[in-house]
Amino acid sequence: MLIIRLARIGKKNKPLYRLVISEKHKDLYGDSLEILGSYNPYAKELKVNAERTKYWLSKGAQMSATVNNLLIEKKIIEGKRVKASKDRKDKKAAAETKPAEAKPAKAEAAPAPKETAPAPTATAKTEALKAEVK
């Protein structure tokens, strides 16, 4: 499956992105089929070859959520915005509620544990060995 997504380029702490189309499971920074444009997040500047983007979309290519939102914002395509990232707060809240629901209730008629003689302590074992030696 083909996907249009952002590939990071630029310097350390100063990212710039390319809009590329490539196979979904292929290395993002390896060979891509085509470079469709670029995005500068500091200047909020998006340069896109709209004609080629629409061509690939007509051929069945998918888009990442971020690319989808950028193209809708620049009115290159029409549609609804997609939530691009997951909230960490939502994950934490979900994680806190799941263990409480997953714990089974204790059975009231559980069998009583069997009583056994206490295991001999280390000093008792050493004394028994000394007695055997004598």
N, C-alpha and C positions, 0 to 999 in steps of 0.2 A: 504494500500500500504506500502510495506517495503522500508526503506531508510537507506543508509549507511551514517553516519554523525559523526561529532566530538562531544564528550561530555567532558566538561572541568572538570579536576581534578587538584590537586596540591594546593599549598599554595596561599595566597593572594599576588598579584603582581608577582607571579611566576607560570604562568599557564603551565600545561601539559594537553594533550588531549588523549582520547581513541577513537579509531575507533570502533563504535558500530553499530549493525544493529537492528532496532526496527521498530514498526509501526510509520508512519509519525506523527500522531496526538497524540501519547502517550507521556507521560513525558520522557524527554531525560535522566533524572537522576534516573528514576525508573528502573524497570526490562527491560532488553534488551534481545533479542534472543541470541546474541553471541557477544563477544568482539573479534574484528578482528585484533587489533593491537594498537599501540600508536604512538603519535607524540610529539616531543619536539621542540617547535618553536625557542628556543634559540640556540640549536645545529643544527637545521634543520635536525633532525634525525627522520626518519620514519621507524617504525618496523611494518611490515604487514604480515599476513598469506595470501600469494598470492593465494594459492590453494582455501582456503575457500572464499576469496573475489570473485574470478572468479566463484565459485559455486553459490553464492548468486546472482551475476549479471546474470548468466544463468537462474536462477529461476525468473527473472523479477524485482529484486530489483533496485531501483534508487539510485543515489548518490547526495550529496550536491555538489555545485559548487566547494567548497574548497577541498573536498575529491577527486573530479574528477581531479582537477589540480595537487594535490599531487601525485596521482597514475600515471598520465601521465608523470609527471616529473621523477618519479622513474622507468618508463618504465614497470610498472606492467600491464597496459592496453594501448591500442592505441586509438587515437582519437584527437580531437581538444580541446584546452583549452577553458574554459568558463569564462566569466567575472564574478568574484565572488562577487563584491560589486558595489553599485551604487555610482556615483560621486555626492557629495553634490552640486558641482558647477552646474551640469546639472539640478538638481532639482530646484535650485534658478533661473536659466535662464528660465526654463520652467514656473515657477511660475510668473515670471515678464512678460512674453509674453502673458500668458493666459488672465489676466484681461483686457489688452488692446484690445484683439480680441473679448472678450465676451461682451463689452459694446455696447449696441444698439445705433444707431444714433438717435438724437432727431428729432421728427416729426416737420415739419415747420408749419403745419396747426393745431397746438394744440389750443384747446379752451382757451380763456382768463379767468383768475380766476375771480369769482364774487366779487364785492366790497361789503364789509359789514361794518357796523359801528364798530368803535373800541370798544373793551371791556372796561368796566369801571375799573378804577384803584382802588387800595385798599383804598386810601383816599376818593375817591368819594363814595365808598360803605359804609364806616364808617359814612360819613356825612349824607347819605340817611337814615341809621338806626337811627341816633340821631334825625333826623327830624321826623321820625315815632313815636319815643318814646315820644316826646314833644307833 
